[in-house]
Amino acid sequence: MARSLRDSFSGFGSELLERIREDHNARLDDAAFEERVIGINKTIAALREAEVEDEKIIYLMQKYWDLRLSEVKEIMRQNRYTEEE
């Protein structure tokens, strides 16, 4: 019976450790994504404050942040909406 019990728990520690690592990495990925979004929003706000034309902002965001045209336009639309509130 002891052998059966031991076999049942064999590998439990490594499975638990792996799950902890996966959870930690998922939180890091979420945090990195949030920081990226904050950086993008601040960049757009700074460029607008500097009175850079929208077309130039779109170009720069695509070039330096590797965003698609639709992504930049949506972010800029959302930023305009929050600026008006």
C-alpha positions as CSV (number, residue, x, y, z in Angstrom):
1,M,0.0,0.0,0.0
2,A,2.9,2.4,0.8
3,R,4.3,1.7,-2.6
4,S,1.0,2.5,-4.3
5,L,0.7,5.7,-2.3
6,R,4.3,6.7,-3.2
7,D,3.6,5.9,-6.9
8,S,0.5,8.1,-6.8
9,F,2.5,11.1,-5.7
10,S,5.4,10.4,-7.9
11,G,6.1,13.6,-9.9
12,F,3.7,15.7,-7.9
13,G,6.4,18.1,-6.9
14,S,7.6,18.7,-10.4
15,E,4.1,19.1,-11.7
16,L,3.3,21.6,-9.0
17,L,6.6,23.5,-9.7
18,E,5.8,23.6,-13.4
19,R,2.3,25.0,-12.8
20,I,3.7,27.7,-10.5
21,R,6.2,28.6,-13.3
22,E,3.4,28.7,-15.9
23,D,1.3,31.0,-13.7
24,H,4.2,33.3,-13.0
25,N,5.1,33.5,-16.7
26,A,1.5,34.3,-17.6
27,R,1.4,37.2,-15.1
28,L,4.7,38.5,-16.5
29,D,3.2,38.3,-20.0
30,D,0.2,40.2,-18.9
31,A,2.3,42.9,-17.1
32,A,4.5,43.3,-20.2
33,F,1.5,43.7,-22.4
34,E,0.0,46.3,-20.1
35,E,3.3,48.3,-20.0
36,R,3.4,48.2,-23.8
37,V,-0.1,49.6,-24.1
38,I,0.8,52.3,-21.6
39,G,3.9,53.2,-23.6
40,I,1.9,53.3,-26.9
41,N,-0.7,55.6,-25.3
42,K,1.9,57.9,-23.9
43,T,3.8,58.1,-27.2
44,I,0.6,59.1,-29.0
45,A,-0.3,61.7,-26.4
46,A,3.2,63.2,-26.6
47,L,3.1,63.4,-30.4
48,R,-0.3,65.0,-30.3
49,E,0.9,67.5,-27.7
50,A,3.8,68.3,-30.0
51,E,1.2,68.9,-32.7
52,V,2.4,66.2,-35.0
53,E,0.0,65.5,-37.8
54,D,-2.1,62.3,-37.5
55,E,-0.6,60.8,-40.7
56,K,2.9,61.2,-39.3
57,I,1.9,59.7,-35.9
58,I,0.5,56.7,-37.7
59,Y,3.7,56.3,-39.7
60,L,5.9,56.5,-36.6
61,M,3.7,54.2,-34.6
62,Q,3.9,51.6,-37.3
63,K,7.6,52.0,-37.8
64,Y,8.7,52.0,-34.1
65,W,6.0,50.1,-32.4
66,D,5.3,47.6,-35.2
67,L,1.6,48.2,-35.1
68,R,-0.9,47.6,-37.9
69,L,-2.7,50.5,-39.5
70,S,-6.0,49.4,-38.0
71,E,-4.4,49.1,-34.5
72,V,-3.0,52.6,-34.6
73,K,-6.2,54.1,-35.9
74,E,-8.2,52.4,-33.1
75,I,-5.8,53.5,-30.4
76,M,-5.9,57.1,-31.7
77,R,-9.7,57.0,-31.8
78,Q,-9.8,55.8,-28.2
79,N,-7.4,58.4,-27.1
80,R,-9.4,61.2,-28.8
81,Y,-12.5,59.9,-27.0
82,T,-10.8,59.9,-23.6
83,E,-9.3,63.4,-24.2
84,E,-12.8,64.8,-24.8
85,E,-14.2,63.5,-21.5
